[in-house]
């Protein structure tokens, strides 16, 4: 299994990842994000949802981001065990 970490600071877009059955996507706190050590240790596993690149733009809330990433991962594994 692979671990991916969702962050506005992610280098890869979430659709660039080839998800496999058994992979994990880890989300940080909505207010403070992931712990700093995650950014340092797992730079190549940070993924993001593209957003407007302007100071006034807020990030998506955690539940929306989780839904976007989850459904992309499920789509890639052909919605296994779902009808």
C-alpha positions in Angstrom: 0.0 0.0 0.0 1.1 3.5 -0.7 0.4 6.6 1.5 -0.5 10.0 0.0 -0.8 13.2 2.0 -3.3 15.8 0.9 -2.1 19.4 1.2 -2.4 22.8 -0.4 1.4 22.6 -0.6 1.4 19.4 -2.5 3.7 19.2 -5.6 1.6 16.7 -7.5 -2.0 17.1 -8.6 -4.2 14.4 -7.2 -5.1 13.2 -10.7 -1.4 12.5 -11.5 -1.4 9.6 -9.0 -2.2 6.1 -10.1 -4.1 4.8 -7.0 -4.2 1.1 -6.2 -6.6 -0.9 -4.0 -5.3 -0.6 -0.5 -3.7 2.9 -0.8 -4.2 5.5 1.9 -4.8 9.2 1.6 -4.0 11.1 4.8 -5.5 14.5 5.6 -4.4 17.0 8.2 -6.4 19.3 10.4 -8.6 21.7 8.5 -7.1 24.6 10.4 -3.5 23.7 10.7 -2.9 21.1 8.0 -0.4 18.2 8.3 2.5 18.1 10.8 5.7 19.7 9.5 7.6 16.4 9.6 5.3 15.0 6.9 6.3 17.8 4.5 9.9 17.1 5.1 9.8 13.3 5.0 7.2 12.7 2.3 7.7 15.5 -0.2 7.1 13.1 -3.1 3.8 11.9 -1.6 2.1 15.3 -1.2 -0.9 15.8 -3.4 -3.1 18.7 -4.0 -6.4 19.8 -5.6 -5.7 22.7 -8.0 -7.1 26.1 -6.9 -7.0 29.7 -7.9 -3.5 31.1 -7.2 -4.6 34.4 -5.7 -4.2 35.6 -2.1 -7.9 36.2 -1.7 -8.8 32.5 -2.5 -9.4 30.3 0.4 -8.6 26.6 0.2 -11.4 24.0 -0.1 -12.8 22.7 3.1 -11.6 19.4 4.3 -14.8 17.4 3.5 -14.9 18.7 -0.1 -11.3 17.9 -0.6 -11.7 14.4 0.9 -14.7 13.7 -1.4 -12.8 14.8 -4.5 -9.7 12.7 -3.8 -11.7 9.7 -2.6 -13.9 9.6 -5.7 -10.9 9.9 -8.0 -9.1 7.0 -6.2 -12.3 4.9 -6.3 -12.8 5.7 -10.0 -9.3 4.5 -10.8 -10.0 1.2 -9.1 -13.3 0.8 -11.0 -15.4 1.6 -7.9 -14.5 -1.8 -6.5 -17.2 -3.2 -4.1 -19.6 -0.3 -5.0 -22.7 -0.7 -7.1 
